[in-house]
Amino acid sequence: MCALSLVGAGVAFAFLATVFAQPFTQSSQTVEITDLVVLDAKTDKVESVFPKGAKIQIEVRFTDLRNLTAYDDDDPDYDENYVVVFEVRDDDDKLIYSTDDTLDGNTELQLEPEERKKITYSWNAPFDTDSGNHQIIITVRDAENFSNIQDEQTRRIIIQNSAASLFVSRSSIDFGDVEDDDTPQARIIVANPNRQAGDLIWKVVELPDWLELISPPTSDDDPQESVLVTNNQTIILQVRSTTLKGSFDDRLKIESNAGTSTIDVSISLDRNANGLLSQLKVRSSVYKPGDEAIFLYRVKNDGAVTMTYSVTFLVKGPTGSLFYNSNAEGHDVMLGPLDPNDESDTMEFLWTIPFGTLAGDYELAGQLRGYQAFEFLFDDVPFPSDAGKSGPPARGDEVTDGD
């Protein structure tokens, strides 16, 4: 059995080795927006009318209004800090987009007296936005007093529907039964049969987790979406090698300025993945608070595909409650990749026993899961007190230093 004992007045551990936006009044102005230009990102030309889905580029130039001769380089207020907010509103003043609401957030701007700088934004006109007038709004605010607006400029653009047509070659794809390391692909042709009516602008959205895009490339902002594509291109889908098992009936969408198309995708998948914690031991049987307990472990891939694993270490205290969980602490170990039938070397995991830990018997257990596939529990080495009830037989004896 695998038990840990805390004994003696010195508080020692005995590990028995066994397996187990609102505007505000402006103050003195120190910066102004000197230029605001809207361009078609594809042609790099100034435009005011864009189709839905178009990539729009906004170039903004700022000028510091302070007199350079009035400042020394070491003045504490030589550099002024600002925050620039980029917004788009429709004709009814409804907010369509704001950097205030994005992950990257607003842009920080630092200026020296009389300095000039340029900031460039990119924005994709949504396919689901209403056609008509839209306002691009650039606002520069004090960094230390966000309510204070230094300057604000707007430009009017028109977003319009497209007369382009959307052709999609397939409405459903069944990948069938997939086993072991097979990663089948599928192709979908997307085309614009009516090029005379204008460009077709489209992207793949809502890609299921078990599929990856080979072409077109995925978006930097969302791995479940593609970049924007203009006119004709072939979509290449591939079943992810990291998806291990399951039957899936999902769908992906193609959004465009000529409408939306839905494609049903299905698969029955079993990669016959598996793994074994072939060793789990304690290097020494006696520890005291503050020591680093050394757990020795080894993993074998007894499945059919190359795997990377996640190992969780569990310690149960004298009262029977869970005392330590490496997963809850963010300390799980990643091990791999291991090819089928390969076994790792014996590895060490160090656990620092907290000061103030009470003397008594402690037990060690372990769990082996797929890395980035945590729902797949391949092996569960139980606590010694539970092993006789439902767990596998012991996989090791007490290990002393030097073993």
C-alpha positions as CSV (number, residue, x, y, z in Angstrom):
1,M,0.0,0.0,0.0
2,C,1.1,3.6,-0.5
3,A,0.8,5.5,2.7
4,L,2.6,8.5,4.1
5,S,3.3,8.9,7.8
6,L,4.0,12.0,9.7
7,V,5.7,11.0,13.0
8,G,7.7,12.4,15.8
9,A,8.0,15.7,17.6
10,G,10.1,17.0,14.7
11,V,7.1,16.6,12.3
12,A,8.5,14.1,9.8
13,F,6.7,12.5,6.9
14,A,6.8,8.8,6.3
15,F,6.0,8.0,2.7
16,L,5.4,4.2,2.4
17,A,6.4,3.7,-1.2
18,T,3.7,2.0,-3.1
19,V,2.1,2.8,-6.4
20,F,-0.3,5.3,-6.3
21,A,-18.4,56.7,-24.0
22,Q,-19.7,59.7,-23.1
23,P,-18.1,63.2,-24.1
24,F,-17.0,65.6,-21.4
25,T,-15.8,69.2,-21.4
26,Q,-12.4,69.6,-23.0
27,S,-9.5,71.2,-21.0
28,S,-6.5,72.9,-22.6
29,Q,-5.8,71.2,-25.9
30,T,-2.3,69.8,-26.4
31,V,-2.8,67.4,-29.4
32,E,-4.9,67.5,-32.5
33,I,-5.9,65.0,-35.3
34,T,-4.4,66.6,-38.4
35,D,-5.4,64.0,-40.9
36,L,-7.9,61.2,-41.2
37,V,-7.9,59.1,-44.4
38,V,-10.1,56.1,-45.2
39,L,-8.8,53.6,-47.8
40,D,-9.6,50.3,-49.4
41,A,-7.0,48.0,-47.9
42,K,-7.0,45.8,-51.0
43,T,-6.2,48.7,-53.5
44,D,-4.6,51.2,-51.1
45,K,-6.8,53.9,-52.6
46,V,-8.9,56.5,-50.8
47,E,-12.6,55.4,-51.0
48,S,-15.9,56.3,-49.3
49,V,-18.1,53.5,-50.6
50,F,-17.4,49.9,-49.6
51,P,-19.2,46.5,-50.0
52,K,-20.0,44.4,-47.0
53,G,-17.1,42.4,-45.9
54,A,-14.5,44.8,-47.3
55,K,-11.3,45.4,-45.4
56,I,-11.1,49.1,-44.6
57,Q,-7.9,50.9,-43.6
58,I,-8.0,54.1,-41.6
59,E,-4.9,56.2,-41.3
60,V,-4.8,58.9,-38.6
61,R,-2.1,61.5,-38.1
62,F,-1.6,63.3,-34.8
63,T,0.4,66.5,-34.0
64,D,1.5,67.7,-30.5
65,L,0.6,71.4,-30.2
66,R,3.1,72.3,-27.5
67,N,6.0,74.6,-28.2
68,L,9.3,72.6,-28.2
69,T,11.3,75.6,-26.9
70,A,9.2,75.7,-23.7
71,Y,10.5,72.3,-22.5
72,D,13.7,70.7,-21.5
73,D,14.3,67.1,-22.3
74,D,14.3,66.2,-18.6
75,D,11.0,67.9,-17.8
76,P,8.7,65.4,-16.2
77,D,5.9,66.5,-18.5
78,Y,8.0,66.5,-21.7
79,D,6.2,63.3,-22.9
80,E,2.4,63.4,-22.9
81,N,0.4,60.2,-22.9
82,Y,-2.9,59.8,-24.7
83,V,-5.4,57.1,-25.5
84,V,-6.9,56.8,-29.0
85,V,-10.4,55.3,-29.5
86,F,-11.6,54.1,-32.9
87,E,-15.4,53.6,-33.3
88,V,-17.9,53.0,-36.1
89,R,-21.5,54.0,-35.8
90,D,-24.4,53.6,-38.3
91,D,-26.8,56.3,-39.4
92,D,-29.0,55.8,-36.3
93,D,-25.9,56.3,-34.1
94,K,-25.9,52.6,-33.2
95,L,-22.4,51.5,-32.2
96,I,-21.1,48.9,-34.7
97,Y,-17.5,48.6,-33.6
98,S,-15.3,50.1,-30.9
99,T,-11.7,49.4,-29.8
100,D,-13.1,49.9,-26.3
101,D,-14.8,46.5,-26.7
102,T,-11.9,44.6,-28.2
103,L,-9.3,42.3,-26.6
104,D,-6.4,44.5,-27.7
105,G,-8.2,47.6,-26.5
106,N,-7.6,51.2,-27.3
107,T,-4.3,52.5,-28.7
108,E,-1.7,54.3,-26.5
109,L,-0.1,57.4,-27.9
110,Q,2.9,59.2,-26.5
111,L,4.1,62.5,-28.0
112,E,6.9,64.9,-27.4
113,P,6.4,68.7,-28.0
114,E,5.7,69.3,-31.7
115,E,6.0,65.6,-32.5
116,R,3.9,64.0,-35.2
117,K,2.8,60.4,-35.4
118,K,0.6,58.2,-37.5
119,I,-1.7,55.3,-36.4
120,T,-3.2,52.8,-38.9
121,Y,-6.4,50.8,-38.1
122,S,-8.0,48.0,-40.1
123,W,-11.7,47.1,-39.9
124,N,-13.7,44.6,-41.8
125,A,-17.2,45.8,-42.6
126,P,-19.5,43.1,-41.1
127,F,-21.6,41.1,-43.5
128,D,-24.6,41.4,-41.2
129,T,-24.5,45.2,-40.8
130,D,-27.2,47.3,-42.4
131,S,-26.3,49.0,-45.7
132,G,-26.2,52.8,-45.7
133,N,-24.2,55.6,-44.1
134,H,-21.7,54.9,-41.4
135,Q,-19.5,57.2,-39.3
136,I,-15.8,56.4,-38.6
137,I,-14.9,58.3,-35.4
138,I,-11.4,58.8,-34.0
139,T,-11.2,60.3,-30.5
140,V,-8.0,61.1,-28.6
141,R,-8.2,61.4,-24.8
142,D,-5.9,62.1,-21.9
143,A,-4.4,58.9,-20.6
144,E,-4.6,60.1,-17.0
145,N,-8.1,61.6,-17.4
146,F,-10.0,59.4,-19.9
147,S,-13.1,61.7,-19.7
148,N,-11.1,64.6,-21.2
149,I,-11.4,64.6,-25.0
150,Q,-8.4,66.3,-26.6
151,D,-9.8,66.0,-30.2
152,E,-12.2,64.1,-32.3
153,Q,-12.6,63.7,-36.1
154,T,-15.2,61.7,-38.2
155,R,-15.5,60.5,-41.7
156,R,-18.6,59.3,-43.5
157,I,-18.5,56.1,-45.5
158,I,-21.2,54.1,-47.2
159,I,-21.5,50.3,-46.8
160,Q,-23.6,48.8,-49.5
161,N,-25.0,45.4,-50.5
162,S,-23.2,43.5,-53.3
163,A,-24.8,42.1,-56.5
164,A,-22.2,39.4,-56.5
165,S,-23.3,35.7,-56.4
166,L,-22.1,32.9,-54.0
167,F,-21.6,29.4,-55.4
168,V,-20.6,26.6,-53.0
169,S,-19.9,23.2,-54.4
170,R,-21.0,21.1,-51.5
171,S,-23.7,21.3,-48.9
172,S,-22.6,18.4,-46.7
173,I,-19.4,16.3,-46.0
174,D,-19.3,13.0,-44.2
175,F,-15.7,12.0,-43.3
176,G,-17.0,8.5,-42.3
177,D,-15.1,6.3,-39.9
178,V,-11.7,7.5,-39.1
179,E,-9.2,5.5,-37.0
180,D,-5.6,5.7,-35.8
181,D,-3.4,8.5,-37.3
182,D,-5.6,9.1,-40.4
183,T,-6.3,12.8,-41.1
184,P,-8.6,12.9,-44.1
185,Q,-9.2,16.1,-46.1
186,A,-12.2,17.5,-48.0
187,R,-12.4,20.3,-50.6
188,I,-15.1,22.8,-51.2
189,I,-15.1,25.2,-54.2
190,V,-16.4,28.7,-53.5
191,A,-16.9,30.9,-56.6
192,N,-18.5,34.1,-57.8
193,P,-20.4,33.3,-61.1
194,N,-21.3,36.9,-61.6
195,R,-18.0,38.8,-61.6
196,Q,-19.5,41.6,-63.6
197,A,-21.7,42.5,-60.7
198,G,-18.7,43.0,-58.4
199,D,-16.3,41.1,-56.1
200,L,-17.5,38.3,-53.9
201,I,-16.0,38.8,-50.4
202,W,-16.3,35.8,-48.0
203,K,-14.9,33.9,-45.1
204,V,-15.3,30.6,-43.3
205,V,-16.9,30.9,-39.8
206,E,-18.0,28.6,-37.0
207,L,-15.4,25.9,-37.9
208,P,-15.9,22.9,-35.6
209,D,-13.0,22.2,-33.2
210,W,-12.2,18.8,-34.8
211,L,-11.5,20.4,-38.2
212,E,-8.7,22.7,-39.2
213,L,-8.4,24.9,-42.2
214,I,-5.5,24.2,-44.6
215,S,-6.8,26.8,-47.1
216,P,-7.6,29.6,-46.8
217,P,-5.5,30.5,-43.7
218,T,-7.1,31.0,-40.4
219,S,-7.7,34.5,-39.0
220,D,-5.1,35.8,-36.4
221,D,-8.1,36.9,-34.3
222,D,-10.1,33.7,-34.3
223,P,-8.8,30.2,-35.1
224,Q,-12.3,29.1,-36.0
225,E,-12.5,31.6,-38.8
226,S,-10.6,32.2,-42.0
227,V,-9.2,35.3,-43.4
228,L,-11.3,37.3,-45.9
229,V,-11.2,35.9,-49.4
230,T,-12.1,37.7,-52.6
231,N,-13.9,35.8,-55.4
232,N,-12.9,32.2,-56.2
233,Q,-10.9,29.8,-54.0
234,T,-11.0,26.2,-52.8
235,I,-11.5,25.5,-49.1
236,I,-9.4,22.6,-47.9
237,L,-10.5,21.1,-44.6
238,Q,-8.6,18.5,-42.6
239,V,-9.5,16.4,-39.6
240,R,-7.3,17.4,-36.6
241,S,-4.9,14.8,-35.4
242,T,-5.4,16.0,-31.8
243,T,-9.1,15.0,-31.8
244,L,-9.0,11.5,-30.4
245,K,-12.5,10.1,-30.2
246,G,-16.2,10.8,-30.8
247,S,-19.0,11.0,-33.2
248,F,-19.7,14.6,-34.4
249,D,-22.5,16.1,-36.4
250,D,-21.7,19.8,-36.9
251,R,-21.8,22.6,-39.5
252,L,-19.6,25.3,-40.7
253,K,-20.7,28.5,-42.4
254,I,-19.5,30.6,-45.3
255,E,-20.4,34.3,-44.8
256,S,-20.2,36.7,-47.7
257,N,-21.5,39.9,-49.1
258,A,-23.8,37.8,-51.3
259,G,-25.4,35.8,-48.4
260,T,-24.6,32.9,-46.1
261,S,-24.2,29.2,-46.9
262,T,-24.2,26.3,-44.4
263,I,-22.3,23.0,-44.8
264,D,-23.1,20.0,-42.7
265,V,-20.0,18.0,-41.5
266,S,-19.9,14.7,-39.7
267,I,-17.4,12.0,-38.6
268,S,-17.1,9.0,-36.4
269,L,-13.6,9.1,-34.9
270,D,-11.5,6.7,-32.8
271,R,-7.8,7.0,-32.9
272,N,-7.3,4.1,-30.4
273,A,-5.2,6.4,-28.2
274,N,-4.1,5.1,-24.8
275,G,-1.4,5.4,-22.2
276,L,-0.1,3.9,-19.0
277,L,1.5,5.3,-15.9
278,S,4.0,2.5,-15.9
279,Q,5.8,3.8,-12.8
280,L,4.8,6.1,-9.9
281,K,7.0,6.0,-6.9
282,V,8.3,8.1,-4.0
283,R,12.1,8.4,-3.9
284,S,12.3,8.6,-0.1
285,S,9.9,7.6,2.6
286,V,10.5,10.3,5.2
287,Y,10.1,14.1,4.7
288,K,9.5,17.1,6.8
289,P,7.7,20.4,6.0
290,G,9.7,22.5,3.6
291,D,11.4,19.5,2.0
292,E,11.0,18.7,-1.7
293,A,9.3,15.4,-2.0
294,I,10.5,13.6,-5.2
295,F,7.9,11.6,-7.2
296,L,9.3,9.3,-9.8
297,Y,7.1,8.5,-12.8
298,R,7.3,6.8,-16.2
299,V,4.8,6.8,-19.1
300,K,4.2,4.2,-21.8
301,N,2.2,4.8,-25.0
302,D,0.3,1.6,-25.4
303,G,-2.1,3.1,-28.0
304,A,-2.0,3.3,-31.8
305,V,-1.1,7.0,-32.3
306,T,1.7,9.3,-31.2
307,M,0.6,11.1,-28.1
308,T,1.6,13.9,-25.8
309,Y,0.4,13.4,-22.2
310,S,-0.5,15.3,-19.1
311,V,0.3,13.8,-15.7
312,T,-1.5,14.8,-12.6
313,F,-0.2,14.1,-9.1
314,L,-2.5,13.8,-6.1
315,V,-1.7,13.7,-2.4
316,K,-4.3,12.6,0.2
317,G,-3.9,13.7,3.9
318,P,-4.3,11.8,7.1
319,T,-7.9,12.8,7.4
320,G,-8.7,11.3,4.0
321,S,-9.2,14.6,2.2
322,L,-7.3,15.7,-0.8
323,F,-4.2,17.7,0.3
324,Y,-2.6,18.5,-3.1
325,N,-3.7,18.4,-6.7
326,S,-1.1,19.4,-9.3
327,N,-3.8,20.2,-11.8
328,A,-5.6,22.6,-9.5
329,E,-2.2,24.3,-8.8
330,G,-1.4,24.5,-12.5
331,H,1.6,22.2,-12.0
332,D,0.6,19.2,-14.2
333,V,3.5,17.8,-16.2
334,M,3.5,17.6,-20.0
335,L,5.3,14.6,-21.4
336,G,5.8,13.6,-25.0
337,P,5.4,13.2,-27.9
338,L,5.7,9.4,-27.5
339,D,5.3,7.1,-30.4
340,P,3.2,3.9,-30.1
341,N,4.8,1.3,-27.8
342,D,7.5,3.8,-26.7
343,E,8.1,4.4,-23.0
344,S,9.7,7.5,-21.4
345,D,12.7,7.5,-19.2
346,T,12.0,7.7,-15.4
347,M,11.2,11.4,-14.7
348,E,11.1,13.4,-11.5
349,F,8.4,15.6,-10.1
350,L,9.2,17.9,-7.2
351,W,6.6,18.8,-4.7
352,T,7.5,21.3,-1.9
353,I,5.8,20.2,1.3
354,P,4.2,23.4,2.8
355,F,5.5,24.6,6.2
356,G,2.9,23.9,8.9
357,T,1.8,20.6,7.4
358,L,0.7,18.3,10.1
359,A,2.4,14.9,10.9
360,G,0.6,11.8,9.7
361,D,0.1,9.3,6.9
362,Y,-0.1,10.7,3.4
363,E,-0.9,8.9,0.2
364,L,0.1,9.5,-3.5
365,A,-2.0,8.8,-6.6
366,G,-1.6,9.8,-10.2
367,Q,-3.6,10.3,-13.4
368,L,-2.6,10.2,-17.0
369,R,-4.6,12.2,-19.6
370,G,-4.2,13.5,-23.1
371,Y,-2.4,16.8,-23.3
372,Q,-4.9,19.4,-24.6
373,A,-7.4,16.6,-24.5
374,F,-7.9,16.5,-20.7
375,E,-11.3,14.8,-21.0
376,F,-9.5,11.6,-21.9
377,L,-8.3,9.8,-18.8
378,F,-6.0,7.0,-19.9
379,D,-4.8,5.8,-16.5
380,D,-5.8,6.4,-12.9
381,V,-3.4,5.1,-10.3
382,P,-5.4,5.1,-7.1
383,F,-4.5,6.0,-3.5
384,P,-3.2,2.9,-1.6
385,S,-6.2,2.8,0.7
386,D,-8.5,2.6,-2.4
387,A,-6.4,0.2,-4.4
388,G,-7.7,-2.9,-2.7
389,K,-11.2,-1.9,-3.5
390,S,-11.2,-0.9,-7.2
391,G,-7.7,0.0,-8.3
392,P,-5.0,-1.8,-10.3
393,P,-2.3,-3.8,-8.6
394,A,0.7,-2.0,-7.2
395,R,3.3,-1.0,-9.9
396,G,6.3,-0.4,-7.7
397,D,7.9,-0.8,-4.3
398,E,9.4,1.8,-2.0
399,V,12.3,3.6,-3.7
400,T,15.2,4.9,-1.6
401,D,17.8,7.4,-2.7
402,G,20.0,6.0,-5.4
403,D,17.4,3.6,-6.8
